[in-house]
Amino acid sequence: MYINKDTIITGKNVVLIPYKKDHVLKYHEWMKSEELQKLTASEPLSLEEEYDMQKSWLMDENKCTFIILDRGKYEETKNEIDAMIGDTNLFFANPDDRICAEAEIMIAEPWARGRKCGWEAMLLMFLYGIKYLGVKEFIVKISYINDISIRMFQNMGFSEVSRSDVFQEITMSKIVDKLWIEWIDSSTAGFEIIQKEANILLM
Protein backbone atom coordinates (compact mmCIF):
# COMPACT_ATOMS: atom_id res chain seq x y z
CA MET A 1 0.00 0.00 0.00
CA TYR A 2 1.53 3.28 -1.13
CA ILE A 3 0.19 5.20 1.88
CA ASN A 4 2.60 3.48 4.27
CA LYS A 5 5.68 3.47 2.02
CA ASP A 6 7.57 5.88 4.32
CA THR A 7 5.88 5.03 7.62
CA ILE A 8 7.86 3.74 10.61
CA ILE A 9 6.08 2.54 13.74
CA THR A 10 8.25 2.23 16.83
CA GLY A 11 7.10 0.20 19.83
CA LYS A 12 8.82 -0.92 22.99
CA ASN A 13 10.42 -4.07 21.55
CA VAL A 14 9.68 -3.95 17.83
CA VAL A 15 9.84 -1.52 14.92
CA LEU A 16 7.53 -1.79 11.91
CA ILE A 17 8.97 -0.59 8.61
CA PRO A 18 7.74 -0.68 4.99
CA TYR A 19 8.53 -3.83 2.98
CA LYS A 20 11.26 -2.77 0.56
CA LYS A 21 13.25 -4.50 -2.19
CA ASP A 22 16.24 -4.92 0.14
CA HIS A 23 14.17 -7.15 2.43
CA VAL A 24 13.05 -9.62 -0.23
CA LEU A 25 16.03 -11.99 -0.20
CA LYS A 26 15.77 -12.68 3.55
CA TYR A 27 11.99 -12.96 3.32
CA HIS A 28 12.40 -15.47 0.50
CA GLU A 29 14.75 -17.56 2.68
CA TRP A 30 12.17 -17.54 5.48
CA MET A 31 9.42 -18.81 3.20
CA LYS A 32 11.42 -21.86 2.17
CA SER A 33 10.52 -23.24 5.61
CA GLU A 34 7.84 -25.93 5.40
CA GLU A 35 6.80 -25.05 8.96
CA LEU A 36 6.12 -21.41 8.03
CA GLN A 37 4.35 -22.45 4.83
CA LYS A 38 1.97 -24.63 6.87
CA LEU A 39 1.41 -22.06 9.61
CA THR A 40 0.73 -19.25 7.14
CA ALA A 41 -1.07 -21.37 4.52
CA SER A 42 1.44 -20.12 1.95
CA GLU A 43 2.85 -21.62 -1.22
CA PRO A 44 6.59 -21.32 -1.94
CA LEU A 45 7.49 -18.72 -4.55
CA SER A 46 10.57 -18.27 -6.69
CA LEU A 47 12.86 -15.36 -5.85
CA GLU A 48 11.62 -13.52 -8.94
CA GLU A 49 8.03 -14.04 -7.80
CA GLU A 50 8.92 -12.69 -4.34
CA TYR A 51 10.31 -9.50 -5.92
CA ASP A 52 7.12 -9.16 -7.95
CA MET A 53 5.09 -9.70 -4.78
CA GLN A 54 6.99 -6.93 -2.99
CA LYS A 55 6.14 -4.52 -5.80
CA SER A 56 2.51 -5.62 -5.59
CA TRP A 57 2.39 -4.95 -1.84
CA LEU A 58 3.79 -1.46 -2.41
CA MET A 59 1.25 -0.39 -5.02
CA ASP A 60 -1.87 -2.45 -4.22
CA GLU A 61 -4.40 -0.43 -2.23
CA ASN A 62 -5.96 -3.70 -1.03
CA LYS A 63 -2.86 -4.60 0.98
CA CYS A 64 -0.83 -3.03 3.77
CA THR A 65 2.34 -4.68 5.03
CA PHE A 66 5.17 -3.95 7.42
CA ILE A 67 8.39 -5.83 8.09
CA ILE A 68 8.94 -6.39 11.83
CA LEU A 69 12.35 -5.56 13.29
CA ASP A 70 13.64 -6.48 16.70
CA ARG A 71 14.16 -3.02 18.17
CA GLY A 72 17.09 -3.95 20.40
CA LYS A 73 18.99 -5.61 17.57
CA TYR A 74 18.21 -2.78 15.17
CA GLU A 75 19.40 -0.09 17.58
CA GLU A 76 22.57 -2.10 18.19
CA THR A 77 23.46 -2.85 14.56
CA LYS A 78 21.54 -0.19 12.56
CA ASN A 79 21.03 -3.00 10.04
CA GLU A 80 17.44 -3.67 8.99
CA ILE A 81 18.24 -7.05 7.42
CA ASP A 82 19.94 -8.40 10.54
CA ALA A 83 17.08 -7.14 12.71
CA MET A 84 14.24 -8.60 10.57
CA ILE A 85 12.12 -11.09 12.50
CA GLY A 86 8.81 -11.27 10.61
CA ASP A 87 6.00 -9.35 9.00
CA THR A 88 2.42 -8.20 9.60
CA ASN A 89 -0.25 -7.53 7.00
CA LEU A 90 -3.74 -6.18 6.44
CA PHE A 91 -5.91 -7.18 3.46
CA PHE A 92 -8.94 -5.19 2.31
CA ALA A 93 -11.71 -6.66 0.19
CA ASN A 94 -12.68 -3.13 -0.87
CA PRO A 95 -9.96 -0.40 -0.87
CA ASP A 96 -12.62 2.32 -1.16
CA ASP A 97 -14.34 1.15 2.01
CA ARG A 98 -11.78 -0.09 4.54
CA ILE A 99 -14.30 -1.06 7.19
CA CYS A 100 -13.11 -4.67 7.45
CA ALA A 101 -9.52 -5.91 7.24
CA GLU A 102 -8.05 -9.38 7.40
CA ALA A 103 -4.94 -9.33 9.60
CA GLU A 104 -1.86 -11.54 9.54
CA ILE A 105 1.23 -11.85 11.70
CA MET A 106 4.37 -13.98 11.27
CA ILE A 107 7.43 -14.21 13.49
CA ALA A 108 9.83 -16.10 11.25
CA GLU A 109 13.01 -16.02 13.31
CA PRO A 110 12.98 -18.79 15.97
CA TRP A 111 15.13 -16.72 18.34
CA ALA A 112 12.48 -13.96 18.37
CA ARG A 113 9.56 -16.22 19.30
CA GLY A 114 8.17 -16.43 22.81
CA ARG A 115 9.12 -12.81 23.55
CA LYS A 116 5.73 -11.17 22.82
CA CYS A 117 7.13 -9.57 19.64
CA GLY A 118 4.22 -10.86 17.58
CA TRP A 119 1.76 -9.62 20.21
CA GLU A 120 3.19 -6.09 20.19
CA ALA A 121 3.57 -5.92 16.41
CA MET A 122 -0.04 -7.02 15.88
CA LEU A 123 -1.38 -4.43 18.34
CA LEU A 124 0.62 -1.71 16.62
CA MET A 125 -0.77 -2.80 13.26
CA PHE A 126 -4.31 -2.72 14.69
CA LEU A 127 -3.77 0.85 15.91
CA TYR A 128 -2.41 1.91 12.53
CA GLY A 129 -5.37 0.31 10.78
CA ILE A 130 -7.89 1.95 13.13
CA LYS A 131 -6.41 5.45 13.33
CA TYR A 132 -5.03 5.92 9.81
CA LEU A 133 -6.97 3.52 7.59
CA GLY A 134 -10.39 3.64 9.28
CA VAL A 135 -10.78 -0.08 10.01
CA LYS A 136 -13.90 -0.97 12.06
CA GLU A 137 -13.54 -4.75 12.15
CA PHE A 138 -10.60 -7.17 12.00
CA ILE A 139 -10.75 -10.80 11.02
CA VAL A 140 -8.03 -13.46 11.19
CA LYS A 141 -7.81 -16.88 9.55
CA ILE A 142 -5.63 -19.29 11.46
CA SER A 143 -4.50 -22.84 10.72
CA TYR A 144 -5.96 -25.51 12.98
CA ILE A 145 -2.42 -26.49 13.99
CA ASN A 146 -1.37 -22.95 15.00
CA ASP A 147 -2.41 -23.14 18.66
CA ILE A 148 -0.13 -20.25 19.68
CA SER A 149 -1.79 -17.80 17.28
CA ILE A 150 -5.28 -19.01 18.17
CA ARG A 151 -4.63 -18.35 21.87
CA MET A 152 -3.00 -15.00 21.13
CA PHE A 153 -5.99 -13.66 19.22
CA GLN A 154 -8.40 -15.04 21.81
CA ASN A 155 -6.43 -13.08 24.43
CA MET A 156 -6.76 -10.01 22.23
CA GLY A 157 -10.54 -10.28 22.34
CA PHE A 158 -11.23 -12.14 19.10
CA SER A 159 -14.08 -14.65 18.90
CA GLU A 160 -14.43 -17.63 16.59
CA VAL A 161 -17.01 -17.15 13.85
CA SER A 162 -16.45 -20.19 11.61
CA ARG A 163 -14.29 -23.18 10.76
CA SER A 164 -13.28 -24.57 7.38
CA ASP A 165 -12.31 -28.23 7.32
CA VAL A 166 -11.47 -27.81 3.62
CA PHE A 167 -8.82 -25.16 4.33
CA GLN A 168 -8.14 -26.38 7.89
CA GLU A 169 -8.67 -22.82 9.18
CA ILE A 170 -10.47 -21.06 11.99
CA THR A 171 -11.90 -17.60 11.24
CA MET A 172 -12.06 -15.18 14.18
CA SER A 173 -13.35 -11.61 14.38
CA LYS A 174 -13.10 -8.48 16.53
CA ILE A 175 -15.32 -5.43 16.18
CA VAL A 176 -13.46 -2.21 16.99
CA ASP A 177 -14.97 -0.30 19.91
CA LYS A 178 -13.87 2.42 22.31
CA LEU A 179 -12.89 0.07 25.14
CA TRP A 180 -10.78 -2.08 22.82
CA ILE A 181 -8.96 0.96 21.44
CA GLU A 182 -8.28 2.18 24.97
CA TRP A 183 -6.92 -1.25 25.90
CA ILE A 184 -4.59 -1.31 22.87
CA ASP A 185 -3.46 2.26 23.60
CA SER A 186 -2.58 1.30 27.19
CA SER A 187 -0.84 -1.88 26.00
CA THR A 188 1.35 0.02 23.53
CA ALA A 189 2.02 3.15 25.57
CA GLY A 190 4.81 5.27 24.14
CA PHE A 191 4.66 4.02 20.57
CA GLU A 192 5.39 6.43 17.71
CA ILE A 193 4.35 6.62 14.07
CA ILE A 194 6.77 8.60 11.89
CA GLN A 195 6.76 9.51 8.20
CA LYS A 196 10.42 8.80 7.43
CA GLU A 197 11.11 11.05 4.42
CA ALA A 198 9.39 14.07 5.90
CA ASN A 199 10.47 13.12 9.45
CA ILE A 200 6.99 13.99 10.70
CA LEU A 201 5.88 12.58 14.04
CA LEU A 202 2.25 11.53 13.62
CA MET A 203 1.67 10.20 17.12
ChimeraX attribute file (.defattr): number of C-alpha atoms within 10 A of each C-alpha:
attribute: neighborCount
match mode: 1-to-1
recipient: residues
	/A:1	20
	/A:2	14
	/A:3	12
	/A:4	18
	/A:5	20
	/A:6	15
	/A:7	22
	/A:8	20
	/A:9	23
	/A:10	21
	/A:11	21
	/A:12	16
	/A:13	16
	/A:14	25
	/A:15	27
	/A:16	25
	/A:17	22
	/A:18	22
	/A:19	23
	/A:20	15
	/A:21	13
	/A:22	12
	/A:23	16
	/A:24	19
	/A:25	14
	/A:26	13
	/A:27	20
	/A:28	18
	/A:29	11
	/A:30	18
	/A:31	19
	/A:32	14
	/A:33	12
	/A:34	13
	/A:35	12
	/A:36	17
	/A:37	14
	/A:38	13
	/A:39	16
	/A:40	17
	/A:41	14
	/A:42	11
	/A:43	11
	/A:44	14
	/A:45	13
	/A:46	11
	/A:47	14
	/A:48	11
	/A:49	12
	/A:50	18
	/A:51	18
	/A:52	13
	/A:53	13
	/A:54	17
	/A:55	15
	/A:56	14
	/A:57	21
	/A:58	20
	/A:59	14
	/A:60	13
	/A:61	17
	/A:62	17
	/A:63	19
	/A:64	26
	/A:65	24
	/A:66	26
	/A:67	24
	/A:68	29
	/A:69	28
	/A:70	21
	/A:71	21
	/A:72	14
	/A:73	16
	/A:74	17
	/A:75	12
	/A:76	9
	/A:77	12
	/A:78	12
	/A:79	12
	/A:80	20
	/A:81	17
	/A:82	13
	/A:83	23
	/A:84	26
	/A:85	25
	/A:86	22
	/A:87	23
	/A:88	20
	/A:89	19
	/A:90	23
	/A:91	21
	/A:92	18
	/A:93	14
	/A:94	12
	/A:95	15
	/A:96	9
	/A:97	11
	/A:98	18
	/A:99	18
	/A:100	23
	/A:101	28
	/A:102	18
	/A:103	21
	/A:104	19
	/A:105	21
	/A:106	21
	/A:107	23
	/A:108	21
	/A:109	12
	/A:110	8
	/A:111	9
	/A:112	17
	/A:113	13
	/A:114	11
	/A:115	10
	/A:116	14
	/A:117	23
	/A:118	24
	/A:119	17
	/A:120	19
	/A:121	30
	/A:122	23
	/A:123	19
	/A:124	26
	/A:125	22
	/A:126	23
	/A:127	18
	/A:128	16
	/A:129	22
	/A:130	19
	/A:131	12
	/A:132	12
	/A:133	17
	/A:134	15
	/A:135	21
	/A:136	16
	/A:137	18
	/A:138	21
	/A:139	22
	/A:140	22
	/A:141	23
	/A:142	23
	/A:143	19
	/A:144	16
	/A:145	13
	/A:146	14
	/A:147	11
	/A:148	11
	/A:149	21
	/A:150	22
	/A:151	11
	/A:152	15
	/A:153	20
	/A:154	15
	/A:155	11
	/A:156	16
	/A:157	12
	/A:158	19
	/A:159	17
	/A:160	16
	/A:161	11
	/A:162	11
	/A:163	16
	/A:164	12
	/A:165	8
	/A:166	6
	/A:167	12
	/A:168	13
	/A:169	18
	/A:170	19
	/A:171	18
	/A:172	21
	/A:173	22
	/A:174	20
	/A:175	14
	/A:176	16
	/A:177	10
	/A:178	7
	/A:179	9
	/A:180	14
	/A:181	16
	/A:182	11
	/A:183	13
	/A:184	16
	/A:185	15
	/A:186	10
	/A:187	13
	/A:188	18
	/A:189	11
	/A:190	11
	/A:191	16
	/A:192	16
	/A:193	18
	/A:194	16
	/A:195	15
	/A:196	15
	/A:197	9
	/A:198	9
	/A:199	11
	/A:200	11
	/A:201	12
	/A:202	11
	/A:203	9
